[in-house]
């Protein structure tokens, strides 16, 4: 079985306009999209599209209009086709993400790694989410000689109220193996203003290991959203400029599951 867990460290280091740094520990699921039902059958407290301690719901991820019931893999393959990427019928997609925990989910970012039938990496997708329930997928389609998928691309998405929307994401994703190694930097022109990393070590996806991580990192999705709000308060106290979501709507492009305010502004 290809699916696994990763015990991770998350690092955020803001460089401007005020320095702000924090780290925290989490664990993430690495799910082969063809194995989710098999994982649910093996682990009694993990389910697909049902209620459980841990629940993977297809609709929590990349979902295109008209394909809401097709499943996440069909949606990803269709989205790739829209980007000009022909995904092979016998290819494999690995999703690094958080599932629902006791019914609650929040993913600041999930990652899809796409492989052909031989296991050769084809491309990657970063699926960025925000606290408004919106998401935006970014295709990282070129792999450098060092084996890292990398792309510099306009952000054009409202992620943090403490950054403007006219920044650039610098994605650097190494194909997961025994280690997870992901870096995302925010650039304002030629200046790096935020450094983010997600690094971790692979562990087997078994009932025993998942139970241990549940004790070590309880209510993981609630922890993530709580830390986001706690550090937002810290930045506000440092008087970092606040950007309203309703400002610069033209910069919010390619958004899936758009918030009502964005839909009204663009209608």
Order of alpha helices (4+ residues) and beta strands (2+ residues): beta-beta-alpha-beta-beta-alpha-beta-beta-beta-beta-beta-beta-beta-beta-beta-alpha-alpha-alpha
